Amino acid sequence: MRYVSAYLLARLGGNDSPSASDIESILGSVGIDVDSERLSKVISELEGKDVDEVIKGGLSKLASVPSGGAVSSGAGASAGGGAAPEAEKEEKPAEKEEEEESDDDMGFGLFD
């Protein structure tokens, strides 16, 4: 990923066809060692291609990648059964903790 990022940085800087030495100097400026085999792989894969078209082509592949959110654990979770009681259990101890924390300041407020 670091090689692709450095390649894109060079492109943003106005270099339409970054070379291996361009990418090495970008990565070297932040103290990253360069693996010449991986670097040559990135250069060869992107050589002669429009980076904007490559990115657009990859966006459709990203649609299938999970990117956070709730994880479904079966029909009960999707129907909403079971999630509400857990939330209620979590809220009750939190209220008790807030009361205990307010006693910890020993009468001194942050802005007093």
N, C-alpha and C positions, 0 to 999 in steps of 0.2 A: 504494500500500500504506500510505503514511503517513496518508492520510485515513481509511482503514478502521480502522487501528490507533487513531487518535485518537477516532474514533466509538465503538469498542469500549471504550476507556478511559473515555469519558464515561458509557457505559452501566454499566460496572462501578462508577463513582462514584455511581450512583443516578439519573442523568438518563435517563429512559425514551425521550425523544425529543430527542436533541441537535440544536441548531441550528448553522448555519454559524458564528455568532460563538463558540459553545462550542468547536467544533473549531479555529477560528482561535486562540483563546486557549490551547488545549492545545499546538498546534504552535508558537505564538509563544513559549511559555515555554521551549522548548528551542532557539530560534533558527532555526526552519524557516520559510522564506517560503511563503506559501500561494498556489496557483494557483486563482483563484476558479472557473474553468471546471471543473476537475477536482473541486473541492470540491462544487460544485452538482450534478455528475453523481453523486457518491457519495450525497449527501443525497437526491436524487430517486429513486435506485435502491432505497434502504433505507427510504424514507418509507412508513409504514403497514404495514411487514412486521415479523414477529417475527424478530429477529436469530438466535435459537436455531434456528428452523426453516430459516433461510437457511444457517446453518453446517451443519446436518444434511444438507441437500440438496446441499451442496458436497462433503461427505465421499465420496459415491459417485463424484464426478468425480475426486477425488484418487487413487483406486485405480489409475487408468490413467497417472498421472504417474510417470516414473522417479524414484526417490529414493535413488540410490546403490547400492552393491554392485558385484559384478563385472560386467564387460561381456563378453558372449559374442561371440567372434569366429569362430564357425563350429562345425562338428561336432567338430573336434579339441579345442577348449577344453571343450566340454560333456562329452566322453568322458574328459577328464583327460589326454589325450596332449599333451605339449608344455609343460604348466604346471610339472611337477615338475623337469625339467632347468633351467629358468630359475631356480627357487627355489634349487637347489643352487649355481648359479653366483653368485648374489647372496650366499649365506652365506659362501663361502670368502673373498672379499675383506674382509668385515666382521670376520672373525677376525683377519686381519693388521692391520687398522686398530686393533683393541683393543690388540694388543701394542705398536704404535707409540705409542699414546696413553699407555700406562702408563709409558713412558720419558720423557715430556714433563714429569713432575712433579719430576724431578731429586732424587728421594729424599725429598721433602717430601710428606707426606700431608695431606689436607684436615683431619683431626682430630688431627694430631700436635702 
